[in-house]
Amino acid sequence: MIGINKKNWPLYAVLVLYLAISVIMSFTPFSKIYIDVLNPLILIAIALFFYFFTRDYHNRNHNKYGKMQNVIIVIIAYCLIYYLSGLVFGFAKNSYSLSWKGIISNFYSFFTIAVLEEYLRHKLAISNKKASLFLITSLFVLLNIDFKYLFGITAWSDLILYVFSNIVPLIILNITLTYLAIRVNFTSHLLYRLVITAIMLFSPIIPNHEWIITNLLYLLVLAFVVSSVDYLVIREDKRTRKRELRSEKSVWALYLFTALFILFMIGVFKYQPIAIMSDSMYDYFARGDAVIIEKLDSDEIHKLEVGDVIYYHHENTYITHRIIDVEDDGSTYIFHTKGDNNELMDDWEVYEEDIAGIIRVRLKYLGWPSVWLYELMK
């Protein structure tokens, strides 16, 4: 899907001009007025221009209703998984105002923008049979980046955090929306965008996710949308061979494996990989190695013995040291620990509730990427 129909270049030129105006206005004293009042009005004017310029174009995708059913199923599944994940990661209060005034203001500022942007995306997608997924996605990602905040970042750690927590999910979301605009219909990507926006604005509580969970959920939606829509395309092609269907199953297996691997890396399961940041346990393992911990419940913690290497929480950090003594005061167990490479034992006590797990597997050198990223963000 590469290339732009030359007669449609005014559409892209108008969006680039609008992007330039938005970036410039964000650095002026009138930025709030522009965002809250003028921006929606400008988008309405651009939408009217797109309407008259593309009124002879039509969406010629086949089996739009079958594809739409699959998209709705994926969106419903996303909503269920999103809120159920709060049972694992906890919930937080929504930071957006839920007063009537706040709801009306946010509806105008965000819902209006969402509808208009998806309309423009739809028009770009149907105006060119060879519409570029990359080009359309890039335009709408740029339209939604807070350049004033981005250019104000001075520390590498803040920049990396902003990229992964804001720009990466924005890219994944817009890839999904643009794909739906090209392969399905206007209703599909508008519905998905509105659901995401409604959850953000109007839900009293939201799951307390780290950025990696948000990215994972967006990736899963993208994977299942693409797979389900492409599967219908394959089924419609009478020349499809069994090899192509087997290939489709392989893609689904790859998506499932990727999702399970990410869930394993972030510690959803009983076993979790951890990167070693210091040489306090050398040479049992060293800085840059990785270990796999087994999470323990209270009964399992009671079975810990002297010599076990545990992963525990102490003063806002996690430590991996060896148990050298266990005390039982009648109501709880108290553990004393020491790093193999340290001369002295740790001068603090470790209680049952501090222990996260026990080391089960050691992997040489596999923790270095995490160590480098941690050092870069310090």
Secondary structure as UniProt FT lines:
FT   HELIX           6..8
FT   HELIX           9..26
FT   TURN            29..30
FT   HELIX           31..33
FT   HELIX           34..38
FT   HELIX           39..53
FT   TURN            55..56
FT   HELIX           64..84
FT   HELIX           86..89
FT   STRAND          91..93
FT   HELIX           100..106
FT   HELIX           107..111
FT   HELIX           112..126
FT   TURN            129..130
FT   HELIX           133..143
FT   HELIX           147..151
FT   HELIX           156..162
FT   HELIX           163..167
FT   HELIX           168..183
FT   HELIX           186..202
FT   STRAND          205..207
FT   HELIX           211..236
FT   TURN            238..239
FT   HELIX           242..265
FT   TURN            266..267
FT   STRAND          271..275
FT   TURN            280..284
FT   TURN            287..288
FT   STRAND          290..295
FT   HELIX           298..301
FT   TURN            302..303
FT   TURN            306..307
FT   STRAND          309..314
FT   TURN            315..316
FT   STRAND          317..328
FT   STRAND          333..338
FT   TURN            340..341
FT   STRAND          350..351
FT   HELIX           352..354
FT   STRAND          355..363
FT   TURN            364..367
FT   HELIX           368..377
//
